Amino acid sequence: MKALLSITPGGPETLSLSDIDKPSCLDDQVLIKVSACGINYPDALIIQDKYQFRPDRPFSPGGEIVGTIEEVGAKVARWSKGDRVIALVRWGGMAEFVTCSETDCLPIPKGMPDNEAAAFIFTYGTSYHALKDRANLGSGEKLLILGAAGGVGLAAVELGKAMGAEVLVGVSSEEKLQVALEKGADDGLVYPRGPFDKESSKALANSFKQLTGKEGANVIYDAIGGTYAEAALRSIAWEGHFLVVGFPAGIPSIPLNLPLLKGCQITGVFWGSFCERNSKGNEQNNAELEQMYINGKIKPLVSRTFTLSEASHGISMLADRKATGKIVVEIP
């Protein structure tokens, strides 16, 4: 079978389309014929050995797949051959076939096409866990989202509106701002490219304060990090929640006098660990997300698709912060 492999650590240009053996299905596994694979930011990190998991090489990136079950192990009870599923596999997804545990699979919401299904659970699962479980976002509260035109950011925009919040966004271009507004954001700003020195950070903080108003944002969803984080934190409301989601602009350094003066909480969001530690809570969240999709409240934006041989270009787009919404690899 064909697979896009990471053979040595490096950027997307180091990936190689190769022929490898089709994996064998163990008794507690299912074998999935992959039709689509979503690209997420961990894919850009894991091939450089910069992610929290380091699989043995060679391996394929791609942790979010959609496909049809071709074979079920003898101990598998919940799935049958021919079932169409979403599977979260951490890595290995940019290949024609994947094996995984039956518990790694989810049903696809009714009427959802493959490319949307491959762009669904990672981003919406992360953002819903962040807003619901970590920040307890309430109706009428003010939500500020950094990186609002990316996969998790756009998901947060839609979910914030579905949860009754006033949604404000920060993005890096007018085009991305328009996308976020079309997805339901109430207002937003275009911030300059970082990193920022002291004076430019102060100017950005003032822009966030003007956007969020006198009382500030009750919840700040930071999917960017870097020097954007401190500037945004200065616009938080008293006893607000600052959600740490990702660091494509680098890991921030936050002066700890700020959370003291604001009485706020800086809260980490590690959705993958939540899924493992609280499977029932995760299943409930997934069921609620499925219902939101069926009711038309959320809908993944797939901005680009690539073939398996072109997938490295998609990872490059994401790593360079040029992507809007989700990028998906289609595997015939």
C-alpha positions in Angstrom: 0.0 0.0 0.0 1.0 3.7 -0.4 2.0 5.8 2.7 3.6 9.1 3.2 6.5 8.4 5.5 8.7 10.4 7.9 12.1 8.6 7.6 14.3 11.2 9.2 13.4 14.2 11.4 12.7 17.4 9.5 10.1 19.5 7.8 7.4 18.5 5.3 9.9 18.4 2.5 11.5 15.3 4.2 8.4 13.2 3.8 8.5 10.4 1.2 5.6 8.6 -0.6 6.5 4.9 -0.3 5.2 1.4 -0.7 4.9 -0.5 2.5 3.1 -3.6 3.7 -0.6 -3.5 4.5 -1.0 -3.7 8.3 -2.3 -6.8 10.0 -5.5 -6.5 12.1 -5.1 -7.9 15.7 -8.0 -9.4 17.7 -8.9 -6.1 19.4 -8.4 -3.9 16.3 -10.2 -2.8 13.1 -8.6 -2.4 9.7 -9.7 0.8 8.0 -9.5 1.6 4.3 -8.7 5.4 4.5 -10.6 7.8 2.3 -9.5 11.1 3.9 -7.1 12.4 6.5 -7.3 15.8 8.2 -4.1 17.8 8.7 -3.6 19.3 12.1 -0.8 21.3 13.7 0.7 18.2 15.6 1.4 16.8 12.1 3.9 19.6 11.5 5.5 19.0 15.0 5.7 15.2 15.1 7.8 14.9 12.0 10.3 17.2 13.5 10.4 15.3 16.9 8.9 18.4 18.5 5.6 16.8 19.7 5.0 15.1 23.0 4.8 11.7 21.3 7.8 10.4 19.3 6.9 7.3 17.3 9.5 5.0 15.9 10.5 5.7 12.4 9.4 5.2 9.7 5.9 6.4 10.4 3.2 8.4 8.7 1.8 11.7 10.1 -1.9 12.1 10.3 -4.0 11.5 13.4 -7.5 12.1 12.2 -8.9 9.8 9.5 -12.1 8.8 7.9 -12.7 5.5 6.1 -14.6 2.2 5.9 -13.9 -0.7 8.1 -12.5 -3.6 6.0 -11.8 -6.1 8.7 -12.7 -6.5 12.4 -10.7 -8.5 15.0 -12.2 -11.5 16.8 -12.7 -9.5 20.0 -14.2 -6.4 18.4 -17.9 -5.9 19.4 -19.0 -2.4 18.5 -18.1 -2.3 14.8 -18.8 -4.4 11.6 -17.2 -4.7 8.2 -18.5 -1.9 6.0 -19.0 0.6 8.8 -18.0 4.2 7.9 -16.1 5.8 10.8 -13.9 8.7 12.0 -10.8 7.4 13.8 -8.3 9.3 16.0 -4.9 7.5 15.7 -2.3 10.0 16.8 -0.2 9.2 13.7 -0.2 6.8 10.7 -3.2 8.3 9.0 -1.6 9.4 5.7 -1.7 5.9 4.3 -4.2 3.8 2.4 -4.9 1.5 5.3 -4.7 1.9 9.1 -5.3 -0.3 12.1 -6.5 1.0 15.4 -8.4 0.0 18.5 -12.2 -0.2 18.2 -12.4 2.5 20.9 -10.5 5.0 18.7 -13.4 5.0 16.3 -16.5 7.3 16.2 -19.6 7.1 14.1 -19.8 9.8 11.4 -22.7 12.2 11.8 -25.6 11.6 9.5 -25.2 13.3 6.1 -21.6 14.3 6.7 -19.3 13.9 3.6 -15.8 12.4 4.0 -13.8 15.6 3.7 -15.9 17.3 6.4 -15.7 14.2 8.6 -11.9 14.3 8.4 -12.0 18.0 9.5 -14.5 17.5 12.4 -13.6 15.9 15.7 -10.0 17.1 16.3 -10.8 20.8 16.0 -14.4 20.8 17.4 -13.4 18.3 20.1 -10.5 20.5 21.2 -12.5 23.8 21.1 -15.6 22.4 22.8 -13.5 20.9 25.6 -11.8 24.2 26.0 -14.9 26.4 26.1 -17.2 24.0 27.9 -15.0 22.0 30.3 -12.1 24.3 31.0 -13.7 27.8 30.8 -17.4 27.1 31.5 -18.3 29.7 28.9 -21.7 31.1 29.6 -24.4 32.8 27.5 -23.8 36.5 27.3 -20.1 36.3 28.1 -17.5 37.9 25.9 -15.1 35.5 24.1 -11.9 36.6 22.4 -10.3 34.1 20.0 -6.7 34.5 18.7 -5.9 32.6 15.5 -9.6 32.6 14.8 -9.3 31.6 11.1 -7.5 28.3 11.6 -9.1 25.0 12.3 -9.5 25.1 16.0 -10.1 28.9 15.9 -13.0 28.7 13.5 -14.5 25.8 15.5 -14.3 28.0 18.6 -16.1 30.8 16.7 -19.0 28.6 15.8 -19.1 26.9 19.2 -18.9 30.3 21.0 -21.9 31.5 19.1 -23.8 28.3 19.7 -23.2 28.7 23.4 -24.6 32.2 23.4 -21.4 34.2 23.7 -20.3 37.5 22.1 -17.5 36.4 19.9 -14.5 38.7 19.1 -11.6 37.6 17.0 -8.0 38.4 16.2 -6.5 37.3 12.9 -3.5 38.0 10.7 -5.2 39.3 7.5 -8.4 41.0 6.3 -9.2 37.8 4.3 -9.1 35.7 7.5 -11.2 38.3 9.3 -13.9 38.0 6.7 -13.9 34.2 7.0 -14.3 34.5 10.8 -17.1 37.1 10.4 -18.9 34.8 7.9 -18.7 32.0 10.5 -20.5 34.1 13.0 -18.0 36.4 14.8 -19.4 39.6 16.0 -16.3 41.8 15.6 -12.6 41.5 15.2 -9.2 43.0 14.4 -6.3 42.2 12.2 -3.1 42.1 14.2 0.4 42.6 12.8 2.9 39.8 12.4 4.9 39.2 15.6 7.1 38.9 17.5 6.6 42.2 19.3 8.9 44.4 21.2 7.7 46.3 24.4 6.2 49.2 22.5 4.5 47.2 19.8 3.2 44.8 22.4 1.7 47.7 24.3 0.0 48.9 21.1 -1.5 45.5 20.4 -2.7 45.3 24.0 -4.5 48.6 23.5 -6.1 47.3 20.4 -7.4 44.2 22.2 -8.7 46.4 25.0 -10.5 48.6 22.5 -12.1 45.5 20.9 -13.2 43.9 24.2 -14.4 47.0 25.8 -14.1 48.4 29.4 -14.9 45.2 31.2 -12.6 43.0 29.0 -13.1 39.5 27.7 -14.5 36.8 30.1 -12.7 34.1 28.1 -9.6 34.4 25.9 -8.9 31.4 23.6 -5.2 31.5 22.6 -4.4 29.3 19.7 -1.3 31.3 18.7 1.0 31.9 21.7 4.2 33.8 21.3 4.2 37.5 22.2 0.5 37.7 21.2 -0.4 36.0 24.5 0.7 38.7 27.0 -0.9 41.5 24.9 -4.2 39.6 24.8 -4.1 38.8 28.5 -4.0 42.5 29.3 -7.5 42.7 27.9 -9.0 40.0 30.1 -11.9 40.6 32.5 -11.7 40.3 36.2 -11.8 36.5 37.1 -11.6 35.6 33.4 -10.2 32.5 31.9 -7.2 32.5 29.6 -7.2 29.2 27.6 -3.7 27.9 26.5 -4.5 26.0 23.3 -1.4 26.1 21.0 1.9 27.8 20.2 2.5 28.2 16.4 4.1 31.6 17.2 6.2 30.2 20.0 5.7 29.4 23.7 4.8 32.6 25.6 6.4 34.1 28.7 3.8 35.6 30.9 4.6 38.1 33.8 2.8 36.5 36.7 1.7 39.8 38.1 -0.9 40.0 35.4 -3.1 37.0 36.5 -2.7 38.4 40.1 -3.9 41.8 39.1 -6.7 40.5 37.0 -7.8 37.7 39.4 -7.8 35.5 36.3 -7.0 31.9 35.6 -4.5 30.7 33.0 -5.9 27.3 32.0 -4.2 24.6 29.9 -6.2 22.7 27.2 -4.9 19.2 26.5 -7.8 17.6 24.7 -6.0 14.3 23.9 -5.3 13.7 27.6 -8.9 14.6 28.5 -10.1 11.9 26.0 -8.0 9.3 27.8 -8.7 10.3 31.3 -12.5 11.1 31.0 -13.9 8.8 28.3 -17.5 9.3 29.4 -17.1 13.1 29.3 -15.6 12.9 25.9 -18.3 10.7 24.6 -20.9 13.1 25.9 -19.1 16.0 24.2 -18.9 14.1 20.9 -22.6 13.4 21.0 -23.4 17.1 21.6 -21.1 18.1 18.7 -22.9 15.5 16.5 -26.2 17.0 17.4 -25.0 20.6 16.7 -23.8 19.5 13.3 -27.2 17.8 12.5 -28.9 21.0 13.7 -26.8 23.2 11.4 -25.0 25.1 14.2 -21.5 24.0 13.2 -20.0 23.0 9.8 -16.3 22.4 9.1 -14.7 24.7 6.6 -12.4 22.6 4.3 -10.4 25.3 2.4 -8.0 23.0 0.5 -7.7 19.3 -0.4 -4.5 17.5 -1.5 -3.8 14.0 -2.7 -1.5 11.7 -0.7 1.4 12.6 -2.9 0.8 16.3 -2.3 0.1 16.1 1.4 3.5 17.6 2.4 2.4 20.8 0.8 -0.7 20.9 3.0 1.4 20.4 6.1 3.7 23.3 4.9 0.7 25.6 4.5 -0.5 24.8 8.0 3.0 25.2 9.6 3.4 28.6 7.8 0.1 29.8 9.1 -1.3 30.2 5.6 -4.3 27.9 6.1 -7.8 29.0 6.6 -10.1 26.4 8.2 -9.0 22.8 7.7 -6.8 21.2 5.0 -7.7 17.6 4.1 -5.8 14.8 2.3 -8.0 12.7 0.1 -7.0 9.1 -0.5 -8.9 7.4 -3.3 
